[in-house]
Amino acid sequence: MGASIVRLGLAALIALGMSAVPVRAQVFSPPKDELSVEERPGYQPTAQEEQLPTAYQRQLVFFRTVEPPGTIVVSTSQRFLYVVQGNNRAMRYGIGVGREGFQWVGLLNISRKAEWPDWTPPPEMIARQPYLPRFMAGGPGNPLGARALYLGNTVYRIHGTNQPQTIGHSVSSGCFRLVNKDVIDLYERVPVGTKVVVRQAPEM
């Protein structure tokens, strides 16, 4: 997704009466090869590659928030996605987030969910990476991974990935990616209609 699609996504949020403004990444920059190669269609990572560092592994953590149980809270600066459990607890997942210039904050809901979604790269992405396929059926080598949760009527999704090494980095065009086993777990936990709060940093 290119800058124009990002602008369209933001315009869609505004039309829905929802807030979403670009924010600047404030943590570290990912390796240059992760910036230059957005997707690797067809690549199937090994089980070892999908083993995340401890900090980014799915785990129950202390999490103070005013959001009700079941809410998804995304912290783009931390590279974490939280599912609020109540009693100051949340299930935390390591994620990959939008790179600089593609990050956003706002309030949306999950509008639909899909298992092993198909992938159709938008024209802006094709312009940057002309070697990409124009369509790719869902499967283990698909860049959207095992599951996708679509956010409102925007271009943004929470989805899996065939590039587990990008978890913890800012590499996407505004979507949030998890390793496949985590996005499958998340998919089973949250229904369509779930509130999704995207922030630069969590509540303190």
N, C-alpha and C positions, 0 to 999 in steps of 0.2 A: 504493500500500500504506500502510495506516495503522499507528498505534502498536501496535494489537492484533495485526496480522499480524507486525510486527517481533518482538513478544514470542513469537508462535507459532514464528517462524523460529528464535529463540534457544533455545526449548524443544526444538525438533527437534534442534538441534545437541547440546544437553546429553544428549538421549536417545540420540544416536549416540556418546556418549562423547567429544565434541569440544568444545574450548573456544571460546566466543564471548561477549564482553562488550562492552556499549556503550562507546564512547569519545567524547570531546568534540572537535569540530573545532578545530584550533589555528592554522589559517592564516587566510586572508581570507574574508569573507562575499561570496557572489555578489550581483550587482545585485538589487534588490528584485523586478524583473519576472520574474527567473528563479526566485525563491522562490514567487511567487504563481501562476505558470503552470507546472505540472509537465510537461505534455505538450501537443503541438500536433498532434493526429491529422490526417493528410491533407496536412500541409505537406511540400513537397519542396524541400530546400535546393539552391542553385546550386553549381556546381563551385567558384566563388570563395568561397562561404561555407564549404565543406568544406576549404579550405586553412588549416591550423592555423598558429599562431605557431611559429617554429622550435623552441622549447623543447619543444613538445608533439608534434612530428612524429616518426614512427617512425624509430628510429635504433639502431645498435649502440653500446653504451656500456660503460665499465668498471663492473663490479659484483661486489663481493666478497660471497660467501655460502657457507654450508655446505650449502645445498640442492643436490641433484644436477641435472645438465642435464635440461631438459624441464620442470622445476617452474615454475609461475606464482607470482610473488610480487607482491602488491598493496601499495603504500604509500599509505594514505589521506591522510596529511598532505602528501605530495609531489604527489598526483594523478598517479601513474605506475603502470603495470603492467609487470612485467618477465617475460620468458621466459628462464630461465637457459640459457646456451649452454656453460658450462664455461670453463676458463682465465680466470677473472675477467672474463667478458664476459656481456652479456645484451642481448636485443632489448627496447627500451623503447618503450612506447606512452603517449601522453597520454590520460587518462581523466577522466570525471566521476564523482564519488562521492556517497555519502549525505550529505544535509544534517545539520546538528546535531540530535541526538536519534535519527538513523536509521543512524549509523555503527556498525560492529561489527568485531571482529577474531576470527580463528579459523582452523581447518584443515579444509578440505573437499576433495572430488574432483569433477571434472566427471562428472556422471551421464548426461548425454545432450547431443546437439548438434542444432540445427535450422537449416535455411536458410529465410530469409524467414518467420520464425515469425508465427503469428497472435497477436493481443493481446486478452486479456479482462481489463479493469481490475477489480481486486477491489472489493468493496462499500465499503471504507474510502476508496478513491480516488474512487469515484462520489459518496460523501457530500461530499467536499471539492470536487469538480468535477462537479456534476450534469449538465453539458452533454456530458460525454464519451460516446462510443459504448459500448454494452454489449459489443460484439464488433467486431473489425476484422481482416479478412483480411490476411495478410502482403503486403508490397509497399513501394515506395519511400516512401510517406507514413506507414508504420507506425512508431510510436514505438520499437519494438524493433529497427528497422533490418534490415540484411541477414542477420544471423546472431545466434544465441543459444547460449550455453553454460550449461547449468543446473548449479547447485552443490548437490550432494548431493540430499536430499529437502526442501530449504528453499524458500522463495519467492524466493531470490536468484538472479540471473543476471549473466553478463557478456554484454553485447549491443551492437548497433549503436544508432544514433540518427538521427532526422531533425532534431536540434537541435545542429549542430556547435558553436554558440557556447557551449554548456554544458560543453565539454571544458575541464578545468582548474578547474572549480568544484564546489561541494558542493550539489547540487540534487536528487538522487534520493531514493527511499525505501529505499535500501540496496543497490541494484544498481550495477554498474559499467558505464559506457557508453563506447564508442569511436566514432569516425567510421566509416562503413561500409567504406571501403577498408581500414582497420586491422583491423576485426573480421573481415573476410574473410581477411586475411593470418593473423591469429591462429587462426582456425578451421582453416586448412589446416596449421598448425604443430603443433597439440596434439590428441591423441586423447582419446576417452572414457576416464576413469580417471585423467587427469592430476591431480596434486596441486596444490592451490591454497592458498597461505599468505597470509592477509590480516593485515597489520600496520598499526599507526599510522605507523611509520617503518621504513625498511630497516635491515638489519644494518650495523654500522659496523666 
